[in-house]
Amino acid sequence: MDGANALTLVLSGDPTLFRIVGLSLSITLSATLAAAAIGIPLGAIVGTSRFRGRGAVIVVLNALMGLPPVVVGLAVFLALSRSGPLGELGLLFTPTAMVVAQTLLILPIIAALTRQAIEDLWAEYAHELMAMQVGAINRVMTLVYEGRFALATIVLAGFGRAAAEVGAVMIVGGNIDGFTRVMTTTIALETSKGNLALAIGLGVVLIVLVTAINAATWALRAWAERHAG
């Protein structure tokens, strides 16, 4: 019965369900774009540079990939709370706070994976780029372009990670109905309330979304391999 009701909600275009889906996608897409804008250049610079403390930077980036979401949520909560350094901005329990939390969560993932991808390309093209006396900035831009397909799959992986996150956004968003309630937090809430139809409906949408992202990642990688060949 609950499954049938969930399917009805999805197929009928239930406004509550799709409002939650729309907010989830908006927050996750914003966080992914922000994390990519910071993480790709950061990872590329680390991947092509040699400086004191580089090993420590790589270790930190790799370690932060496994950072628990609730820790990220707690850190953002403390920073945005009234007694925190950014409390005056009034961002706590808003979609903006949720974007910040998701950005910080997936930024190390994008940066660390980008660093590895660009470092591999640098090992392949280093002699040519150095022989042509390509500057540091142009070198990074060239390698980013050459690795664009791999970087696209990294960004998609970050998007999928952010879309499935619940702990951090619950802490900083407050799960406010009609304002900060997203798919994952709604599933947790409605399941605890026994409203399984909405929870299952959102779960189906979330599974379809994550599956589509993984399919896009696989297709992009396969296309890139054929293109390279």
N, C-alpha and C positions, 0 to 999 in steps of 0.2 A: 504493500500500500504506500509506504513512504517513498519507495523507488518510483512508483507510478506518479505520485504527486510531484516528486522532484523533476521528473521528465516533463510533466505538464508545465511547471514553472519555467523551465528552460525553453521549451518549444513555443510557449505562449508569449515569450518576451516580457516576463514579469518585470515591472519597472523597478521594484526594490532590488531584485537580484542583479539586474543589469546596471543599476546605478552603482552598486557595490563593485561590480566588475570594472566599470568605467573608471571609478576612483582608483582602484588597484592598479590598473594599467597606466593611468596618468602618473601616479607616484613612482611606480617601478621604472617606467620609461625615463622619467626625469632623473631619477637616481642613476640609472645606467648611463645616460648621456653625460652626466656630471662626472661619474667615476671614470668613464672612458676618456673624457677630455683631460683629466688629471693623470690617470694611470698609464695611458699609452705613452705620452711623452716622458713620464718619469721612468717607466720600464725601459724605454728605448735609450734614454740617456745613460742609465745604469748599465745597460747591455753593451754599449759601445765605448764606455769610458773606463779609464783605469785611474783610480785615486785612492788615497789612504782611507781606510775604513770601508772600502767597497764590499769586502766580505761580510762585514757586520751588517751593512745595509741589506744585502741579499738574505742573510739569515733572518733579519727582522721581517722583511717582506714575506718570506716563506712561512715564518711562524704566525704572522697575522692572518694568513689564509685560513687558519683553523680557529680564529678568534670566535668564542661563543657569542651568538647574537645578543643574549641577555646582557653580556658585559658591554657590548657596544651601546645597547639601549640605556643601560645604567649611566655610562659615561656621558651620553648626549643629554639624558635627563638631568644630571647634576650640572652640566654646563648651561642648560636652558632654564633651570628652575629659578625662582625669584632670588635665591641667595647665590646663584651661580654667576660666573663672569658675563654671561650673555642673557641674563634674566630680564634685563630691561627691554629686550627685543620682543618679548611676549610671544615667543614661537612655540612654547611647550603646549602639547595637546592640539597641534595643528598639522595639516598635511605637510607643511614645510619641514617640521621636525621629523616627520617620518621619512621624507626624502633625504634629509641629512643622515639619519641613522642607516638607511639602506645604502647610501653612497659610501659611508665609512666602512660598511660591512663588505662590500664587493670591491672597493678600491684596491686593497692589497691583492686580491685574486687577479684582477686585470693587470695590475702593475707587475706582479711576480711572473705571470705567464707571458706577458709581453716581453719582459726582460729575457726570459729564456729563448723565446722565438727570435727576437732581434739579435741576441748574442750568437745564435746559430747562423743567422744570415751574415753577421759581421765576420765570423770565422770563414765564411765562404767568399765574401766579396772584399775583404779587408785590403788585400794586395792591389786590386784594381782601383779601389777608391783612394787609397793612399798614393798610388802612382799618378792618378789624375789630380792630386792635391785638392781633393774635395774637403771643404771646411766642415767643422763639427756639426753645425746646424743642418747643412745640406746633406751631410752623411746620414744623419738621423732621419731626415725626411725621405731620402732615397730608400733606406732600409724599411721604413714604415710602409712606403708604397710597394716595395717588393714583397713584403709580408702581409699585405692587406687582407688576403683571404684567411690566413691564419688568425690575424687580429680580429677579423669579423666573427670567427667562431668563438674567440675568447670573450668578446663582448656579448654574444648571444648566451654563452655559458653564465656570464655575470648576471644577465637579465633573468635567466631561469632561476638562479640562486636567490635573487632578490624577490622574485614573484612568489616563491615558496616560503618566504621568511615570516615568522609570526612573533617571536619573542621581543625583538627590538622595537617593532612598530607598535606592539601592544603597550610597552612601557612608555614610549614618548608620545603616542597618539591618543591613548586613553580609550580607544574603541568606542568613540562617541557616535551614536546613531545618526546617520545622515551627514556626518562631517568627517570623521576619521575611521569609520568602520570599513575595513577592506575584506577581501575574500578569506584570508587565513584567520583573521581575528573573528570574523563572523562565524566561520565553521566551528571554531573552538567554543564560542559563546552559545550558538544555537544547539550544538550537541549537548552541552551541559544543561540547557533548558528543556531538552527533549523535542525540540522542533527539528526533526531529522529531515523533513522534506527540503527545507531551505539549505540545510547543511550539506545534504547529498547533492542538491542541484549545483551549489557553488563548488563542491568537490569535483563534480563532473567537469565543470567549466575549467577548473584549475588543472585537472589532469589533461584535458584536451589542449590547454594552453602550453603546458610544459612539454607534452608530446610533440606539439607543432614546433616548438623552439628546438627540441632535439632533432627533429626531422630536418628542419632548416639548416641546423649546424652540420648534420651528416651530408646533406645535399650540397652545401657550399664547399665542404671539404672535398667531396668527390669531384665537383666541378673544377675546383682549383687544381686537383691532381691531374685531371685530364687536360686542363689548360696548360699546366707546366710541362706535361709530356708532349 
